[in-house]
Amino acid sequence: MLDVVAVKAHQISARPPVQLEVGDVVAVGERDVDWPAFVFVTGARGSGWVPSRHLSAETGQATVLTPYDTTELPASLGETLEVVIRDDESGWLWCRSAVGREGWVPTRTLRPVDG
């Protein structure tokens, strides 16, 4: 597994995370200006930012094609994290902290651990 270190702290949103399953129907809203791979969706399980490639459509009503969990992981400057899943296309990594907590962290706040 790859280890990374936070070169910038990552604070998480106050919005509760949403776990979407294949077949869930969501309403697709705006595209994120800062993270263009993401659109804001609202469905029965809640709302949050999801990469549009996980959906059947980029506007209007869409069906979830791939399960997606919007949980983010807060990271402190200098904290070392283990990379569990890479999503280079969206610019985020699913990481695990030293205490076992997991979630998405933006790649632009991280760098590989030397050595």
C-alpha positions in Angstrom: 0.0 0.0 0.0 1.0 3.6 -0.7 1.4 6.0 2.2 0.9 9.7 1.8 1.5 12.7 4.1 -0.8 15.7 4.3 1.0 18.8 3.1 -2.1 20.9 3.8 -4.8 20.2 6.4 -8.1 18.9 5.0 -11.3 20.0 6.8 -14.5 18.1 6.1 -18.0 19.4 5.3 -20.6 19.7 7.9 -23.0 17.8 5.5 -23.6 14.2 6.6 -22.0 11.7 4.1 -24.3 9.7 1.8 -23.8 6.1 0.7 -25.3 5.6 -2.8 -26.0 2.1 -4.1 -26.4 0.8 -7.6 -30.0 1.5 -8.8 -30.6 4.5 -6.5 -32.4 7.3 -8.4 -31.0 10.8 -7.8 -31.6 14.3 -9.0 -28.5 15.8 -10.6 -27.8 19.4 -9.8 -24.9 21.7 -10.4 -21.4 20.7 -11.5 -18.6 21.7 -9.0 -16.4 24.5 -10.4 -13.4 23.6 -8.3 -13.8 19.8 -8.8 -15.2 19.4 -12.4 -15.6 15.6 -12.2 -18.3 16.1 -9.5 -22.0 16.9 -9.6 -24.3 17.6 -6.6 -27.0 14.9 -6.3 -30.0 14.6 -4.1 -31.8 11.3 -3.5 -33.6 9.2 -0.9 -30.4 8.5 1.0 -29.3 12.2 1.2 -27.3 14.6 -0.9 -23.7 15.2 -1.7 -21.0 15.5 -4.4 -20.5 12.5 -6.6 -18.3 12.0 -9.7 -20.7 12.2 -12.7 -19.2 9.0 -14.2 -20.9 7.0 -11.5 -24.3 8.1 -12.8 -26.4 7.3 -15.9 -26.9 11.0 -16.7 -25.1 14.3 -16.0 -28.3 16.4 -15.7 -31.8 15.8 -14.6 -32.7 12.5 -13.1 -30.1 9.7 -13.0 -29.5 6.2 -11.8 -26.4 5.3 -9.7 -24.3 2.9 -11.8 -21.5 2.4 -9.3 -21.8 2.4 -5.5 -20.3 5.6 -4.0 -19.7 6.9 -0.5 -19.2 10.6 0.0 -17.4 10.3 3.4 -14.4 12.6 3.7 -11.5 12.1 6.0 -10.1 15.1 7.9 -6.3 15.3 7.8 -3.9 17.4 9.8 -0.8 18.9 8.4 2.0 16.3 8.6 -0.4 13.4 9.2 0.5 10.1 7.4 -2.3 8.2 5.7 -2.6 4.9 4.0 -4.1 5.0 0.4 -6.8 2.4 0.0 -8.4 3.5 -3.3 -7.0 5.8 -5.9 -9.4 8.0 -7.9 -7.0 9.9 -10.1 -9.7 11.0 -12.5 -11.6 12.9 -9.7 -8.5 14.1 -7.8 -9.3 12.3 -4.6 -7.9 9.3 -2.6 -9.8 7.0 -0.2 -7.4 6.9 2.7 -7.1 5.2 6.2 -5.8 7.1 9.2 -3.6 5.6 11.9 -6.7 5.0 14.1 -8.5 3.2 11.3 -10.9 6.0 10.1 -11.5 6.1 6.4 -12.7 8.6 3.8 -11.8 10.7 0.8 -9.0 13.2 0.9 -8.1 15.5 -2.1 -4.8 14.5 -3.7 -3.7 18.2 -3.9 -3.3 18.2 -0.1 -1.1 15.1 -0.1 2.3 13.9 -1.3 3.8 10.4 -1.2 5.9 9.5 1.8 9.6 9.5 0.9 11.4 6.1 1.0 
